[in-house]
Amino acid sequence: MKGLILCGGAGTRLRPITHTSAKQLVPVANKPILFYGIEDMVAAGITDLGIIVGDTANEIMDAVGDGSRWGATVTYIPQAAPEGLAHCVLIARDFLGDDDFVMYLGDNLLEQGLSDFVDRFEHARAAGGDHAPSAQILLAPVDDPRQFGVAEVDDVGHVVRLVEKPEDPPSDLALVGVYLFDRHIHMAVRAIEPSGRGELEITDAIQWLLDHGHTVLHDVLSGWWLDTGKKDPLLESNRLLLNRLEPANHGSVDEGSTIEGNVVIEKDAQVIGSRIRGPAIVGERTRVIDSYVGPFTSIGNDCEIRASEIDHSVVLEHTNIVGVPGLADSLVGRYVELTRSGQLPRALRLMLGDHSSIDLE
């Protein structure tokens, strides 16, 4: 089985994290979001990976490389414009051949992993003969299914209909961005027409399979699922993943500092005269001086946090934060200079892009 990951330029115009930026490289718990998906693929025994890339291809390629660090091989497949998720399958035809494959949206984070999901599909394919399923989708119950693609499922667990953002949903089961397909999906993506927004929709391709007598199975997600395209879900992902941390100190903590709970101090990091309450992680070569770092905070590599207070936030690499109290619920990009001059509100809620320079008065 092969793996197809959509990221950094792929997919649809209405999912900005999958086409116009390399947000899949934003770290949660100091690891790029995309890497969690790759790790899940490899853990499920899928090591031949194709990654759809767009206008941030160089960033994705520099970060992922040839895949050897995971024991995988990676083929990069360029998509000139974001023309839909089914279009990604269309342009990956040469890579995929007639193999079964899993398609994974690179901005997803799943608690459960992929192994059981893949195993069920492979067993059903092996046992099904002429009636083997051609696809399997992952579903999750949601509070407001009108905001999602929704599946209608019959009593024996077969998907009978897919509806995109329905006013009257047939169920509360929304499609998660993970799909399993056999070779018949290639006929489907060639047969469908662009939707009203000008894209080849994967929901339309799956519906084509259903309309032409193919079996589509489903699994219901266990555990959490987050689409990390916005700040709040990304911070929630960071919180959930930090909860998995085992405490470790690979740097230095002076006698004037206190470390509480599950805290990871990475290689060559320094904690001086500071208090850190976990779960939290401090990246390589980062210095935390005369500061407080609160729970659910990730600080990237090569940062300096001085005379500041940070809580429930993600700080990316090469960022300096000096004299800033009460920074909470924030995502701070790379190469940011965040300093204090004059009075401050007690709390700040920020989303700062890469290379920002902010002087707070």
C-alpha positions in Angstrom: 0.0 0.0 0.0 1.2 3.5 -0.8 0.6 6.8 1.0 -0.5 10.1 -0.5 -0.1 13.2 1.7 -1.6 16.5 0.6 0.2 19.6 1.8 2.0 22.8 1.2 0.1 23.8 -2.0 -2.3 21.0 -2.6 -6.0 20.5 -2.6 -8.5 23.2 -2.4 -8.7 27.0 -2.4 -10.9 26.9 0.6 -8.5 25.0 2.8 -5.6 27.5 3.0 -3.4 25.2 5.1 -3.3 22.7 2.2 -2.3 25.0 -0.5 -0.9 28.5 0.0 1.5 28.0 2.9 3.7 25.5 4.7 1.6 25.7 7.8 2.0 21.9 8.1 5.5 22.8 9.2 4.3 24.8 12.2 5.4 22.7 15.2 3.1 21.5 17.9 5.0 20.1 20.9 8.0 21.2 18.9 7.4 18.9 16.0 6.0 19.9 12.6 2.3 19.0 12.1 3.2 17.2 8.9 5.7 14.9 10.7 2.9 13.4 12.9 1.1 12.2 9.7 4.2 10.7 8.3 4.9 8.9 11.5 1.4 7.5 11.5 1.8 6.3 7.9 5.1 4.5 8.8 3.6 3.0 11.9 0.9 1.5 9.8 3.5 -0.1 7.5 3.2 2.4 4.7 6.7 3.6 3.7 6.3 4.5 0.0 5.0 8.1 0.3 3.9 10.6 -2.3 3.6 14.2 -1.1 1.6 16.7 -3.2 3.3 20.1 -3.1 2.5 23.5 -4.5 4.1 26.9 -4.1 5.9 26.1 -0.9 7.4 22.9 -2.3 11.0 24.0 -1.4 10.1 24.4 2.3 8.3 21.1 2.4 11.2 19.3 0.6 13.8 20.9 2.9 12.0 19.8 6.0 11.0 16.2 4.9 14.0 15.3 2.7 13.9 11.9 1.2 12.0 10.3 4.1 14.9 8.2 5.2 14.8 9.5 8.8 11.5 7.6 9.1 12.6 4.6 7.1 10.4 5.8 4.2 10.9 6.9 0.6 9.3 10.1 -0.5 8.2 11.2 -4.1 7.2 14.8 -4.5 4.4 15.5 -6.9 3.9 19.1 -7.9 0.4 20.6 -8.3 0.5 23.9 -10.3 -2.7 25.2 -8.8 -5.1 24.1 -6.0 -7.8 22.3 -8.1 -9.3 20.1 -5.4 -8.5 16.9 -3.5 -9.6 14.6 -6.3 -7.3 16.5 -8.6 -4.4 15.4 -6.3 -5.3 11.8 -7.0 -5.5 12.6 -10.7 -2.0 14.0 -10.9 -0.6 11.2 -8.7 -1.6 8.5 -11.1 1.9 7.6 -12.2 3.1 7.4 -8.6 0.1 5.4 -7.4 -0.2 2.9 -10.2 -2.8 0.3 -9.4 -1.8 0.0 -5.8 -4.2 0.5 -2.9 -3.4 3.7 -1.0 -4.2 6.0 1.9 -4.8 9.7 1.3 -4.1 12.0 4.2 -4.5 15.7 4.5 -1.3 17.1 6.0 -3.0 19.5 8.4 -4.9 16.7 10.3 -3.9 15.5 13.7 -5.5 12.3 14.9 -5.1 10.6 18.3 -5.8 7.1 17.1 -3.2 6.6 14.4 -3.8 4.7 11.1 -2.9 1.1 11.8 -6.3 -0.3 12.7 -8.0 1.8 10.0 -5.6 0.4 7.3 -5.8 -3.2 8.7 -9.6 -3.3 8.5 -9.5 -2.2 4.8 -6.8 -4.7 3.9 -8.7 -7.6 5.6 -11.9 -6.6 3.9 -10.2 -6.4 0.5 -8.6 -9.8 1.0 -11.8 -11.5 2.1 -14.2 -9.7 -0.2 -13.5 -11.2 -3.6 -15.6 -9.6 -6.3 -17.4 -7.6 -3.6 -14.3 -6.2 -2.0 -14.6 -2.5 -0.9 -13.2 0.1 -3.2 -12.9 2.7 -0.5 -13.0 3.3 3.2 -13.5 6.7 4.9 -12.9 7.9 8.4 -15.8 9.6 10.1 -16.2 11.5 13.3 -19.4 12.7 15.1 -19.6 16.5 15.2 -21.9 18.9 17.0 -22.9 20.8 13.8 -22.6 18.6 10.7 -23.9 21.4 8.5 -20.3 22.7 8.4 -18.9 19.5 7.0 -19.1 16.8 4.4 -21.5 14.2 5.9 -21.9 10.5 5.4 -25.2 8.5 5.5 -24.5 5.0 6.6 -26.8 1.9 6.4 -27.4 -0.7 9.1 -24.6 -2.9 8.0 -22.0 -0.1 8.0 -21.8 0.7 4.3 -21.8 4.3 3.2 -24.8 5.0 1.0 -24.5 8.7 0.4 -22.2 11.7 0.9 -23.6 15.2 1.3 -21.5 18.4 1.4 -22.6 20.9 4.1 -26.2 19.8 4.1 -29.0 22.0 5.6 -30.7 18.8 6.8 -27.9 16.4 7.7 -28.6 12.7 7.3 -26.3 12.0 10.3 -23.8 13.7 12.6 -20.9 11.8 11.0 -18.4 14.2 9.3 -15.6 13.2 7.0 -12.2 13.3 8.5 -9.4 14.0 6.0 -8.2 10.4 5.8 -9.3 8.1 3.0 -8.4 4.6 1.7 -8.8 3.7 -2.0 -8.2 1.0 -4.5 -7.5 1.5 -8.2 -11.2 2.3 -9.0 -10.8 5.8 -7.6 -8.8 6.7 -10.7 -11.9 6.1 -12.9 -13.9 8.2 -10.5 -11.6 11.2 -10.5 -11.5 11.2 -14.3 -15.3 10.9 -14.6 -16.4 13.7 -12.3 -16.8 17.4 -13.2 -15.5 20.4 -11.3 -17.9 21.6 -8.6 -19.4 25.0 -8.3 -16.2 26.4 -6.9 -14.2 25.0 -9.8 -12.6 22.1 -8.1 -12.6 18.3 -8.4 -14.1 17.2 -5.1 -13.1 14.0 -3.4 -16.6 13.6 -2.0 -17.9 13.7 -5.6 -15.4 11.0 -6.6 -16.5 8.8 -3.7 -20.2 9.3 -4.6 -19.3 8.2 -8.1 -18.0 5.0 -6.7 -21.3 4.5 -4.8 -23.4 5.3 -7.8 -21.5 2.7 -9.8 -22.0 -0.1 -7.4 -18.8 0.0 -5.4 -18.7 -0.7 -1.7 -17.5 2.1 0.5 -16.8 1.2 4.2 -16.3 3.5 7.1 -14.7 3.7 10.5 -15.8 6.0 13.3 -12.9 7.9 14.8 -11.9 7.1 18.3 -10.1 9.9 20.2 -9.7 13.4 19.1 -9.3 14.9 15.7 -8.2 18.4 15.0 -7.8 20.4 11.7 -4.9 22.7 12.6 -5.6 25.4 10.0 -6.4 28.1 12.6 -4.8 29.4 15.8 -7.2 27.9 18.4 -7.2 24.3 17.0 -3.4 24.5 16.7 -3.1 25.5 20.4 -5.5 22.8 21.3 -3.3 20.3 19.4 -0.3 21.6 21.2 -2.1 21.1 24.5 -3.1 17.5 23.8 0.3 16.5 22.5 2.1 18.1 25.4 0.0 15.9 27.7 1.9 12.9 26.3 5.3 14.2 27.3 7.7 12.4 29.6 9.9 14.8 31.6 13.5 15.1 30.4 16.4 17.5 30.8 19.0 17.5 28.1 20.1 21.1 28.8 20.9 23.0 31.9 18.7 24.4 34.8 20.3 26.6 37.4 19.7 26.5 41.1 17.6 29.6 41.0 15.0 27.9 38.7 12.1 25.5 39.5 10.7 22.9 37.1 7.2 21.5 37.9 5.4 18.7 36.2 6.2 17.2 32.8 8.8 19.5 31.2 11.2 18.7 28.4 14.4 20.8 28.2 16.0 20.0 24.9 19.7 19.8 24.1 21.8 22.9 25.0 18.8 24.8 26.3 19.3 27.0 29.4 16.9 27.8 32.1 18.1 30.6 34.4 16.3 32.1 37.3 13.0 31.0 35.9 9.9 28.8 36.7 8.5 26.4 34.2 5.3 24.5 34.9 4.5 21.6 32.7 3.4 20.2 30.5 5.8 22.3 28.5 8.8 22.0 26.2 11.8 24.3 25.7 13.7 23.8 22.4 17.3 23.3 21.6 19.7 26.2 22.4 16.8 28.3 23.7 17.4 30.5 26.8 14.7 31.2 29.4 15.9 33.9 31.8 14.1 35.4 34.7 10.8 34.3 33.2 7.7 32.1 33.9 6.6 29.5 31.3 3.2 28.1 32.1 1.5 24.9 31.2 0.8 23.9 27.6 3.5 26.1 26.2 6.0 25.0 23.4 9.1 27.2 22.8 11.0 26.4 19.7 14.8 26.2 19.0 17.1 29.2 19.3 14.8 31.5 21.2 15.3 33.8 24.1 12.6 34.4 26.7 13.7 37.1 29.1 11.8 38.8 32.0 8.5 37.5 30.5 5.5 35.4 31.3 4.1 33.0 28.8 1.2 30.6 29.1 -0.7 28.2 26.8 1.2 29.4 23.7 3.4 28.2 20.8 6.6 30.1 20.1 8.5 29.2 16.9 12.2 29.2 16.5 14.6 32.2 16.4 12.2 34.4 18.4 13.0 36.7 21.2 10.5 37.8 23.8 11.7 40.3 26.3 9.9 42.1 29.1 6.4 40.8 28.1 4.1 39.7 31.0 0.8 38.0 30.6 1.3 36.5 27.1 -1.4 33.9 26.8 -3.3 31.8 24.1 -0.9 33.0 21.4 0.9 31.7 18.3 4.2 33.6 17.7 6.0 33.0 14.4 9.7 32.6 13.5 12.2 35.4 13.8 9.9 37.6 15.9 11.2 40.3 18.2 8.6 41.0 20.8 9.6 43.6 23.4 8.1 45.9 25.9 8.2 49.6 26.2 5.8 51.3 28.6 2.5 50.1 29.9 1.0 46.8 28.9 -2.5 45.2 29.3 -2.5 42.3 31.6 -3.0 39.8 28.8 -2.2 39.7 25.1 -3.8 37.5 22.5 -1.7 37.5 19.4 -1.1 35.6 16.1 2.2 36.9 14.7 3.6 35.8 11.3 7.2 34.9 10.5 9.8 37.7 10.7 7.5 40.1 12.6 9.0 42.8 14.8 6.7 44.1 17.5 7.3 46.8 20.1 4.6 47.0 22.7 3.9 50.2 24.5 
